Amino acid sequence: MELKRVVVTGLGALTPLGNTVPAYWDGLINGVSGAAPITHFDASKFKTQFACEVKGFDPHDFMDRKEARKVDPFVQYAIASTDEAVKDAALEFDKLDTNRIGVIWGSGIGGLKTFLDEVVTYAKGDGTPRFNPFFIPKMLVDIAPGHISMRHGLRGPNFSAVSACASATNAMIDAFNYIRMGMADVIITGGSEATVNEAGIGGFNAMHALSTRNDDPKTASRPFDKDRDGFVSGEGSGAIILESLEHALARGAKIYAEVAGGGMSADAYHITASHPEGLGAKLAMSKAITDASFTFADVDYINVHGTSTPVGDISETKAIIDLFGEQAYKLNISSTKSMTGHLLGAAGAIEAIASILSVKNDIVPPTINHFTDDPQIDNNLNFTFNTAQQRVVNAALSNTFGFGGHNASIIVKKYHA
């Protein structure tokens, strides 16, 4: 069976740096931090009092008030980004076979705000069960692709990928495979997350996973820096339109990039910590490179998972050096989480968009907030510290790793006819 080529024809983003793709990309290449004191709730008693929130978002720009009340913020974010991506791709669904257009979406947690609100309301009551009839459908992770499909009348493959912080990348790899195997013509893919609330911040604080640099939020996310003290929670959504090349050409679509390959693995090591030698990360990257029929020299840029945690950053750099060898020192590497924070299940989506735009524009966004080299990290690697760098980017690899030991890597490359 001959596999079909798969291309990117549309992008949408709702991020802590901006609520559209152009605004997001401008923030990335200019090294803007999206971190600020939390406004979604009173965080004054929390160990961490800041996050990378979406700013200036009004769900009523995308749906009426009645519909907005029926969906959790993570679905509102998904709808906003997919609307932008559909428009960007110039998809006219009334002219296409919607039985062959699907939605495969990622989220690590889903409707946490809905769950929190309903349980708190019940706990404050007299024990009489008074729950919103939309409680369960608002909370479900898989409801996001359901709403997207209903919004556009899409009857193709429709489901969610859930693998913690690797969710959106797993969703994209699934979408890539469905299209290249001929099971769909177009798939809307990506991920969304909305966990900047009492449960999300409090839960990660209890794990000692978050930075507590409350005196200086904008520099709190410090991937690969000696003084990093945990990740910064982020929220938002990224949407990507994947399409078979023949379908895209037939309708005259613009093409951002081509998906070259994907790889997945498990650490089989620990529920939260990555393998100290980066074995799972190395395996996922290796599988992606093999799937793309690449050599190590074919990769120019790695958008790393790079969460700014003490252990994770070290293990990922070990994996890169072990896999790429001397070629590792010719790569550009950057963690855009230094600017966006960690969007958990949506991280892979917005980071894939960063990788796609890097390939399209031949520029690598920076890893900001680097002040002190970590002696446990090989600083001969080019981490693109603090300032974006121009270079030809023929191919970019994007890494996302999740609790439970889930690892996923996807490669995009320049499109050539």
Protein Blocks (a to p, Z undefined) as FASTA:
>chain_A
ZZdddddfbdcdddfkbcbfklmmmmmmnopafbdcdfkbccklpmblcdcddehiafkl
mbcfklmmmpcfklmmmmmmmmmmmmmnopafklpcfklcccddddfklpmllmmmmmmm
mmmmnoiacddfklmmmmpmklmmmmmmmmnopabdcddddehjlmmmmmmmmmmmmmmn
opafbdcedddddfbcfklmmmmmmnopaccblklmmlmpcghiakbgbdcddedddddd
dddfklmmmnopacfbdcfbdcdddfklafkbccfklmmmmmmmmmmmmmnopafklpmb
dcdfklopaklmmmmmmmmmmmnmmmlmmpccddfklmnopnhjmmmmmmmmmmmmmmmn
opacddehifbdcfkbcfkbcghgoiacddddfbccdddddehhiacddddddddZZ
